[in-house]
Every structure is written in C-alpha cells, then in structure tokens.
Amino acid sequence: MFIKILLTVIFLVITVGVGVYPRKQAKSVEGFVLGGRKVGGWLTAFAYGTSYFSAVVFVGYAGQFGWKYGLSSTWIGVGNAVIGSLLAWLVLGRRTKLMTQHISSRTMPDFFGTRFDSQMLRVVASIIAFVFLIPYTAGVYKGISTLFEMGFGIPYEYCVVIMAILTALYVILGGYRATAINDFIQGIIMLFGIVIVIAAVLNLKGGLTEAVTQMANIPADDNPAINGGFADIWGPDPWNLLGVVVLTSLGTWGLPQMVGKFYSITDEGAIRRGTIISTIFALIVAGGCYFLGGFGRLFGMPPTLPNGRLDFDAIVPSMLNSLPDVLIALVVLLVLSASMSTLASLVLTSSSTMTLDLIYRDKKSEQGEVEEGAIDDAVAERIERRKVVVLRTLIVFFIVISLMIALNPPTFIAQLMGISWGALAGAFLAPFMLGLYWRGVTTASVWACFVWGVGLTLVNMLIGNPINPVNCGAIAMVGGFVVVVVVSLFTPKMKAEVVNGIFECYN
C-alpha cells in the first residue's frame, strides 16, 4: 500500500506542477483554449491519443467486449489505430488546421457557425456538445473510480470527487498547453504500462500459448456443448463487433475534443509527424487494452448486479486483483494517466464551447469592443481576462454536473459512451468532414444531420434501447453522410463568393 500511495502522490504532484508551469500563456483565450496554435506534433499526437483512450476503454469497453467477443475484440483496437487515428489525421488534420485558422474558428460549433454562415447553428451545436459530453465524462469517472476502489480500498464516491478536483485544478491553472504537456507524460506511462500489465496477466495463466488454448476450450454461452469461438479470429459475433469498431473508430472524427487537437498544431510538418506517432500510440494502447480484455473469461464469472445482469465493469479489475502490489500500482497509474488526460480534454472542450459559442458568440461585436478601446491596451486585456475567468468558472460547472451523474451512474460505462459518441458524432461527423471538402454542403443539411444524430440517439434511449446504444451510435454516424448529401442536393446552396472565400485557404 505504501508503494501504491507513494507512486500515486508523485504522479499527482507532477501533474499539478505541470498545470502551474504554463499558466502565463493561459491568460488569453487563444492561449487557454488552443495553446496559441503553437503545439508541436509530438505533444498533439499524445494529446490526441490520451484523450482517445481512458478508463472507458481500459475498464468498460475492454471488459465488456472482451467478454462478448473474446480475442477477436482486438480488432476494435486495430480499428482505433487505423481508422480512428491514421485515417483521421490523414483526412482531417491538414484541412482542419488550415480552414479553422483561415476563418478564425476556435471550437467545432464556431466552425459550423462560420463555415455555414449561421450563428444559430453555432448555438445549437454548442448546446449539443455540452449536454452529450456529460455522460462520457461520467463514464470516465466511473471507470477510474472502480479501479481505484479495487487498488486502494477507497470508497467509489471519494475517488470520483478527488479525481474531479485534481483534474479541474491543473486545467484551470494552465489551460490547453498544461493538458498537452501532461498528456505527453501520461502517454509515456500508458505505453509502458499496458505492455507490462499484459505480460503479467498472461503469465498468471501460463503464458500466451496456454492462455489462448484455454480460451479455445470455453463453450458458447447459449450451448455448453459447442465451442464458443472466443479464440477465433472473427469471434462469435462478427457483425456486432463491426458496430463497435465503427463507433469507437469513426466516432473520433466527429467529437469536438478530438478534432480540436488539429486546431492547435503548429504546421503541416507537425501534422505529418503527429500522424505516425498517434497511429503507433493507438495500436499499442488500444490494441493492448482489447487484447487483454479478451482473456477476461479465464478469470471466472464477474459479479452480478442487483438486476441479475453481469457487472461487465468489474471484469478487468477482477483480472488485475491477483497481481503483485507493485503492478497494481502501475495499473492504477496507467488508468489514472489515461483518464485524467481525457477528463481534462472534455472539461476544456465543454467550457470553451459554452464560453465562446454562447456567451461570446458574436465575433463582430467582440472585435468591435476591442477596437473601440484600442486607444487603451488595458481594455482589450481586460476583455480577454474576463473571458478566461468565464472559461474557468464553466470548467467547475461542467465538472459538478458530470459528478452528479457519476455518483449515480445509470448504466454500464460502454452504454454511457455509446449514448455520448452516438449523439455527438452522429450530429457532427458528416457535416464537419464534408464541410472541409465539399463546397456544396448546405446549411439546411447541417440542421438535418443535427436532428438525425441527436434524434435517433434520444428516441432509442427513451423507448428502452431496442437498438444497442453502441450499434445505434454507429448507425447515426454512417447515416449522417446520407442525410447531408441527400438534403444538400435538394436545398438552396450558400453564396458562391462566401464559400470560395472560405476554401481559399487550400490554394
């Protein structure tokens, strides 16, 4: 216990210290939200990866889908690396950087408002982002607190509150640059940690070959007389597995906290470096998490919830419970690193969206206010300080709301994430991506996609989830492209001179 506490305290002190270091650069909105758009390829790649993978993946997804699909769940990690990282950087990285800088966009809702010439789009997008980032944040809290409870014996409620306070502290102090530096440190821990943990867990079952052999002998859930296919390459249920791959891989393309990383990167050279680094990071971390979770059935049945269903979120903690204390300390740091970086990204995205897209959404009046006081530089500085104060206040507000959900979580981690990603990426992915490439996207088609993504997710949830939330999210994302293309073909186009002016950034 002394070793676990010592390592955790050292980690947390370094994390808060990093928050103090860049605080001078976080006095302006541009510095606080985007790090002055001068964050290099290595920091951005690690920020992208650590925001992508958290306790939601390590505890919730790896446990639940490893149980359902066995070793074939590793395909989810491969999909995350190829689709969610490599292709995301190749397709979105350069164009997002250039267009958002050209139109002075600092958030995804700001992009919708400026790119499609509608401030109301910007307002509605900011509300969607704020509301549906909350269940994702609650899922992260639940994942990390479940593991802390296992490793330290600290009650779940205390863990949730402590993590929330510490994350808020370093984000409020240092803004995006503090989170990027911490993400790099936390990413290094994640890379080494996952490799060591996998080796240790497999060693408990006699090594890789023996563990795979044992998995191949596990019968199917519905028929004990036949092989369950949990060691097969495609697993027992390849179609539902594909739905998980789509949700967790393609979903990142439409999430504000992920796409926002491309806003802040320095230049195209950094984008090329970041593409390679981010892909390797995802392959090791995500592939490792799902590969590890695929062996969950070797460690016995998970506990049962009061409603009689299996507690999928307890599978990974139960796998790790028999490890030596030093390795449990490493696991705690691994998940703590992954989760705090994701939490920081989520709360920063939410607060910046509410501040810049609701409270200070009118760019023209904002610029005019500065110009009117241009004779006195103190006026402009005071305006910037006021916005940063609002940003920091809303960080606290967002954390309090997500804490209330996390203290009484309504469902499994995987379902919380499915609801969040389904609504956000279902609404944002298609219009954002097509808006970077196609001049023919209309404002009406963006509205239609917002209604499609959020509407499908909410209706499915309200009628009792007849479609699994994960599969529903995948349908929302893919269907969004059909909605945007079809509606754009039959609705009025934007003014050609406006669109041509926006696309000049690619010349």
N, C-alpha and C positions, 0 to 999 in steps of 0.2 A: 504493500500500500504506500509506503514511503517513496518508493521509486516512481510509482504512478503519479502521486501528488507532485513530486519534485519536477518531473518532466513536464507535466501539465502547467504548473506555475511558471516555469521558464518560458514555455511556449507563449503563454498569455501575456507575460511581461514584454516579450519581444514584439508581439502583435500590437499591443497598446503603444509601445515605444515607436513603432513604425508609423502609427497614426499621428504621433506628435511631430515627427521629423518633417513632413512636407506641409505643415499647417499654414506656412506663409504663402504657399502657392494656392491655397484654397480660399483666399479672401474674395476672389471674383467668381461670378457664375461659371465662366468658361473654365477657370482653374478647378473649381469644386466639382463640376459635373463631368468635364472631359479631360482634365489634366492639361489644359491648354492646347489640346490636339497635338501633343508632342510626346506621346508614349510609344516607345520602340517596339520592334517586332517580338522580341523575347517576352517582355512584360505583357504585351497584348495577347500573345498566344497562351501564356499561362493563365492570364485573367479569363480568357475565353474558356479554357479547359476546366479551371477550378470552379467557374460559375456554372458550367455544364453539369459537373458531377459532384454530388453531395451525399449526405446521408440518405436522401431519397433513393439514390441508385444503390449505394452500398448496403443499406439495411432493407429498404422497402422493395425496390424492383429486383435486386439480385436474389433476395429471399423468396419472394412470391413467384417470379417467373422461373427461377432455378428449380423450384418445387414442381411447377407445372410442366416445364419443357425439358428438364434435365440438362445435360451438357450442351444440347442444341441452343440453349439460351445465350451461349457465347456469341451467336450470330447477332444478337442485339448490340453487343459491344463492337463487333466488326462494322455493323451498320452505322453506329455512332461515329466511328472513326472515318469511314469512307464518305457517308452522306452528310452526317451532322458536322463534320469538321473539314475534311478535304474539299468536298464539293461546295460547302457553304462559303469557304474562303475564296475558292476559285470563281464562283458565280456572283457572290455578293460583295466581297472585300473591296476591290478596286472601285467598282461603280458606286457603292455606298459612300466610301470616303470622298470621292470626287463630287458627287451630286449634293450630299449633305453639306459639304463645305461651301459649294457654289451658292446654294440657296440659304446658307446660314442656319441650317437646321441643327438643333441640339438634342432632340428626342424623336422617337418614332411618331408620336402624334403630331409633332411640329412638322415632320416630313409630309404627313398626309395633308395637313392644312395648307402648306405652301405648294407642294407638288401638284395638288388637285384644286388649288385656289378656293378653299372653303374653310373658314375658321370654325364653322360648326362641326366639320369632320374632325378637326383638331381637338375640340372639346369632348366630343363623344369618344374618340379614341383614347383620350387620357383617362376618362371615367372607366372604360373597359379595362385598360391596363391596370389601373389602381385596384379595381374590385377583384379581378381574377388573378392578380399576383398574390393576393392574401392567402388563398388556400394552398398555393405552392409553398409559401413561406411557412405556413402551419405544418405542412408535411415535412419540411426540413427540420423544424424544431422537434417534431415527434420522433424523427429518425435518430437524431443525435442524442436526444434525452433518453431514448430506450437503451442505447449503447452505454451511456454514462451510468445509468441505473445498474446495468449489468457489471460494469467495470469497477465502480466505486461504491455501490450500495447507496447512492444518494437518491432520495425520492424524486420521481419524474418531474413534479411541479417545480422543485428547486432548480433542477437542471435547466428547464425551459427559461426561467426568469434570469438565471445567471448568464446564459448564452446571449439572451436578448440585450442585457445591459452591456456586456463586453463588446458585442458587435456594434451597437449604437455608439459606444464611446469612440472607437477608432475611426468609424465612418464620419461621425460629426466633426472630429478633430481634423482629419486630413483629406476628406473627400475622395475623389476617384484615384488620385495618384497614390494615396495611402493604401487603398484597396488593391491597386495593381502591384505594388511592392510586396504587400502581404500575400497576394495570390502567388507570386513567384516563390516565396519561401514555403508557403503551404503546398504548392505544387511539387516541389522537390520532396517534401515529406510523403506526399501521396504516391509518387513514383517508386521510391524505395520501399515504402510501407506495404504496398499491395503485393509486390514480389515476395517479400519476406513472409507475409501472412499466408499467401497461397502455399508456399513451400512448407510452412509449419503445419498447416491444416492437413495437407495431403500426407505428410509424414505420420500424422496420427492414425491414418488408415493404411499404412504400409507402403506409401509411395504412389506415384501417378498410375502405374500399370495396375496395381492391385485395386486402387480406388475405382478405376474405370471398369474393371472386371466385376466388382461388386455392384456398380450402377447397372451393368448389363443384366444382372440377375434379379433386379427388382421388378415385380409383376405390375401390371396395369391396375389403376385404382378401381375400375369397374369390373375387372375379371382377373382374379388372382391366378388363374390357370395359364395365362399367356404373358409373354414378355412385354413390359410397359414401354419399351423403346426409349428409355431415358438416357441411354448411351449412344443412340443413333445420331447420325449427323444432322438429320432434319427433325428429329424428335417426334413425340406422339401427336402433335397438333400443329403442323407447319403453317396453316392459314392464319390461325390466331396469333402465332408467333410473328408472322409477317405484319400484322396490325401493330404489334408492339414496336417492331423495327421502324415502321413508318412514323408512328407517334413520337418516339424518342429520338429519331434521327432527323427527319424532315421538320419536326416541330421547332427546332432551334432557329430555323430560317425566319420564323415569324415572331420570335419572342423579343420584346424590347430590350431586356437586359443582356441578351446575346448580341443582337445586331448593333447595339450601342457601342460595342467594342471597336467596330470598324470606323466609327465617327472620330475616335481619338487617336488613331495610329498616325505616325509621322508622315510616311511617304510610301510610294509603291514598292521600293526595295524592302521596307519593313514588312509589307504585306506578303511578299514572296517568302521571306524568312519565316514569318508567322504561320504561313500555310503548312510548311513542312513540320515545324515544331508542334503545332497544335494537333496535327494528324497523328504523329508518333505518340504524343501525350495521351490522346484519346484511345489509341489502340492498346496501350499498356494499362491504363487505369480502368477504362470501361470494359475492355476485353477481359481484364483480370477479375473485375468485380463479378461479372456474369459467369465467368468460368468457375469461380469459387462458389457462387450461389448454386451452380448446377449440381454440386455434390451434397446439397442440403439433406437429401433423403437418407444419406448414410449415417446421420446423427440422430435418428429417431423421429417420432411424430412431434410436431410442435404443440404447445399447449392449446387448449380450446377456449374460445371466448364464451361469455355467458349465453350468447345466442346459438351456441353449438358449432360455430364455424371455426376453422383453424386460424390461429393467430399467425399469419404469414410474416408479420413484422418481427416476430420472435425467433425466426429460423436462423438468421445469420448470428445474432447474439448467442444462441444456444450452440452453434458450431464453434464459436470462439471461446466459450466459457471454460473449456478444459485446457486452454493454452497456459504456458507459464506467465507469471505476473509481468515480466518484462515485455513479453509480446502483447499482452493485453493492454499495457501502457502504450505500446506502439500503435495498436489498433485504435485506441481512443484518440491519439494524436492524429492518426490518419483521417478518421471520420470528423474530428474536430476541425482539421485543416480544410477538408472538403466542404464542410457545412458552413463555417464562418465566412469563407470566401463567397459562397452562394448567397448567404443571408445579406452580406454587405452589398453585393450587386443588386439584389432585389430591393432592399430598402432605399438605396441610392436612386435606382430607376424610378421607383414609385414616388419618392419625394420630388425629384426633378420634374417628373411628368405633371404632378399636381401644381407645382410652383410655376413652371414656365408655360404650361399649356392651359391652365385655368386662371390662376391669379394674375399672371403677367403675360397673357397670351397675345396681346395686340402689339406686334413688332413695331408698327409705325408710331404708336403713341409712346412706346418705350424709347424709341430712338429720339422722338421729338422732345421728350422730357430731358434727355441728356443734352440735346442741342441747345435747349432753352437755358440751361445752366452751364453752357460751355465756357463762359467767361470765368467761372469758378470751378476748378477741377474738383473741389471738395464736394460739389453737388453730385457729380457723376459717381464719385467714390461712395458717397452716402447711399445712393440708389443701389449700387452693387452690394454693399454691406447688408442693406435691408433684404434683398432677395436671398442672400446666403443665410441670413437669420431665419427666413421663412422656410428655406430648404431644410435646415437643421431641425426646426420645430416639427415639420411634417415627417421627418425620419422617426421621431419619437411617437408621433400619432400613428403612423403605419405599424410600428413595432407593437404598440399597445393593442391594436385591433387584432393583429395576427396572433399575439399571445393569447387573447381571449379564446380564439379558435383552437390553438394548440393545447390549451389546458383542458379542453373538452372535445377532442377530435372526433368528427362524425363518422369516419370510415378509415379504411386502410390508407397507408401512405401512397400506394400506387394509384388508388382511386382519386385521392386529393390532387395528385399531379395530373391525372388524366383529365379531370374537370378543368384545371387551370390551363394546361397546354392546349387542350381541345378548343376552348373558347378563344384564347389569345391567338394561337397560330391559325385557327380556322377563320378568324376575322381578319388578321393582319397579313398572313404569309403571301397569299396570291396578289393582292393589290400592291404590296410593297415590292415584291420581286418583279412583277410585270411592269410596275411603275418605273423601275430602273432601266428597263429595256425597250418597252413598247410605248410609243407616243400616242397610241390610240386608246389607252385606258381612259374611261370617262369617270367623272365624279359620281354619277349615278351607280356605276358598277361597284365602286368602293362602298357606297352605302349598302348596296345589296349584299356584298360579302360580309359586312359587319353584322347585318341581320341574320345571314345564313350561319356564320360561325357561332355567334352568341346564342341565337335562337335554337339551333339544333342541340347545343350543349344543355341549355336550360330546360327545354322541353323533355329531353331524355332523362334529366335528373328529376324533374317534377313528377313524371309518370313512373318513377321507380326503376330507372335504368334498365329498360328492356334490352337496350344495346349496351354491352360492357363499356364503361366510360373510356377505356383505352381505345377500343375499336371505334367508338363514336368520335373520339378526337381525331383519329386517322381519317375517317370519312369526311369530317369537317374540313380538314386541311386539303385533301385531294379535290373534294367537291368545290372548294373555293375557286380553284382555277377555272372550272367550267362556268361558275357563276359570273366571274369577272369578264371572261371572254364573250360569253353569250350576251350579257347585258350591254357590254361596250359596243357590240355590233349594232344594237338597236336603240341606242340613246345618243343625245347630242354630244358632239366632240368638243373638247376645250379649244379655245382660240389658238390658232396655229402659231402666232407670234409669241404667245406665252410659253407654249410647250417647247418651241425651238430655242427660246432663250434659256430654258432650264437645261436642255440637252447640249448646249454649247460647251459644257464642262468636259465632254468627252472628245472634243475636237483636238 
